[in-house]
Every structure is written in structure tokens, then in C-alpha cells.
Amino acid sequence: GPAWGHNYILPLKQQACRGREVVFYDQVGCGLSAVPPHPRQTAPWLFTIDYYPEEVQALVASLGWGAFHLLGHSWGTIVGQAYGLRQDPRLRGLVLLGPLSDSKLYIRSQWDARVGSVGTLPLYTQHVLHRLE
């Protein structure tokens, strides 16, 4: 999710990969994924929930998977649910790990300097997120 890569969840791979291919996905601008080369003012799509299921769709297409299971953690549960609503027949299962049930509480906690991760983002990103609230 925002400001995080997939490294923190790597230990799950040992449990999950027994006979299965496991691919970790870092959303655009996070972890090992590149920041888009667009000027800041022309990349508003980066700050909409609609973009991220498209990114998952592109990843699945590039891997050529016929069927797959999707696990989302924290922010990834929102992306996973949005993807699930597309009713892709290849999606065999959706696992929500630490799902968000109260978006307002989640947003407040992310801005809390003691526990939140939004404060680690670049200032431009923080300003855009404030405008979207």
C-alpha cells in the first residue's frame, strides 16, 4: 500500500508457495515499483481507487494466468475488493488480511505521526492526499 513495499510479508511466501507460484505486487511508486514518469500535475489517476484494480488486471494479463487467488493486506484489501467487484472469472479466491472496515478511522490513523505511514510520503503526495479527504 501507500509508502510500503512487499518485503514485510515475504515470510508468508514459504507457507503459500508449496506447489503454487507466488507473485508479490508493489503498487506503482511503492517498494520495487517505479514512480511514473509523469509530471506531478498530470498524474491525478495515481490518486484514485479506480487505477489500482487496473494495475492488478495488467499484472495478471502479463503473467498469462488462467486462474489465480488474490491476497490483499491493509490498503490491499480495498484494492482486492475493488478487483473482486469486477467479477473476473479467473479470480478463484480473495483473501483479505487485516481488512479495513472503517475508512474514516483508517485515514485518521494514517495521518497520526505516532503510528501512521502517510507522514513518510513525499510532501507533494501528502498535499494531494489532504486535498482528496
C-alpha positions in Angstrom: 0.0 0.0 0.0 1.0 3.6 0.1 4.6 4.0 1.3 5.1 0.2 1.7 6.6 -2.5 -0.4 6.0 -6.2 -0.2 9.1 -7.1 2.0 7.2 -7.2 5.3 5.0 -10.0 4.0 7.8 -12.2 2.5 7.7 -14.8 5.3 4.2 -15.8 4.1 5.7 -17.0 0.8 7.2 -20.1 2.5 3.7 -21.1 3.6 2.0 -20.2 0.4 4.3 -21.4 -2.3 4.0 -25.2 -1.7 3.2 -26.2 -5.2 2.0 -22.8 -6.3 3.5 -19.8 -8.0 3.5 -16.8 -5.7 4.0 -13.3 -7.1 4.3 -10.2 -4.9 2.9 -6.9 -6.3 4.1 -3.5 -5.3 1.7 -0.8 -6.5 3.1 1.9 -8.6 5.5 4.1 -6.8 5.9 1.7 -3.8 8.5 -0.9 -2.9 10.2 -2.2 -6.1 7.7 -0.5 -8.5 8.8 2.6 -10.3 7.4 6.1 -9.8 5.6 7.0 -13.1 7.5 9.4 -15.3 4.6 11.8 -15.5 4.8 15.4 -14.2 3.1 15.6 -10.8 0.2 17.8 -12.0 -0.7 15.4 -14.9 -0.9 12.2 -12.8 -4.2 12.6 -10.9 -5.1 9.0 -11.8 -2.4 7.8 -9.4 -4.6 9.0 -6.5 -7.9 7.2 -7.4 -9.0 3.8 -6.3 -10.1 3.0 -9.9 -6.5 2.9 -11.1 -5.2 0.1 -8.8 -7.6 -2.7 -9.9 -6.5 -1.8 -13.5 -2.9 -2.3 -12.4 -3.7 -5.7 -10.9 -5.5 -6.6 -14.2 -2.5 -5.6 -16.2 -0.2 -7.8 -13.9 -2.5 -10.8 -14.2 -2.6 -10.4 -18.0 1.2 -10.1 -18.3 1.6 -13.3 -16.3 -0.8 -15.1 -18.5 -2.6 -16.7 -15.7 -5.8 -18.7 -16.4 -6.9 -18.8 -12.7 -5.5 -17.2 -9.6 -6.1 -16.3 -5.9 -5.5 -12.8 -4.7 -4.4 -11.8 -1.2 -4.7 -8.2 -0.1 -3.4 -6.8 3.2 -4.5 -3.4 4.8 -4.8 -1.0 1.8 -4.5 -4.0 -0.5 -7.9 -5.3 0.9 -9.5 -2.2 -0.7 -7.8 -2.9 -4.0 -8.7 -6.6 -3.7 -12.3 -5.9 -3.1 -12.5 -3.4 -6.0 -10.9 -6.0 -8.2 -13.3 -8.7 -6.9 -16.3 -6.5 -7.9 -15.2 -6.8 -11.5 -16.2 -10.4 -11.3 -13.2 -11.7 -13.3 -13.9 -15.4 -13.8 -10.2 -16.2 -13.4 -10.3 -15.0 -9.8 -10.8 -18.2 -7.7 -10.4 -16.7 -4.3 -9.9 -13.4 -2.5 -8.1 -13.4 0.9 -8.4 -10.2 2.9 -5.7 -9.9 5.6 -6.4 -7.1 8.0 -9.3 -5.6 6.1 -10.3 -2.0 6.6 -13.9 -1.7 7.9 -13.9 1.9 8.9 -12.3 4.1 6.2 -12.5 7.3 8.3 -10.7 5.7 11.2 -8.1 4.3 8.8 -7.5 7.7 7.3 -7.2 9.4 10.7 -4.7 6.7 11.9 -2.6 7.0 8.8 -2.0 10.7 9.5 -1.2 10.1 13.2 2.6 10.7 13.4 3.0 8.1 16.0 1.6 5.1 14.0 0.7 6.3 10.5 2.7 5.8 7.3 1.4 8.8 5.3 3.8 11.1 7.0 6.7 9.2 5.4 5.4 10.0 1.9 6.9 12.9 -0.2 5.3 16.2 0.6 3.6 16.5 -2.7 1.8 13.2 -2.2 0.8 14.3 1.3 -0.7 17.5 -0.1 -2.6 15.7 -2.7 -4.0 13.2 -0.2 -5.1 16.1 2.1 -7.0 17.6 -0.9 -8.7 14.3 -1.5 -10.1 13.9 2.1 
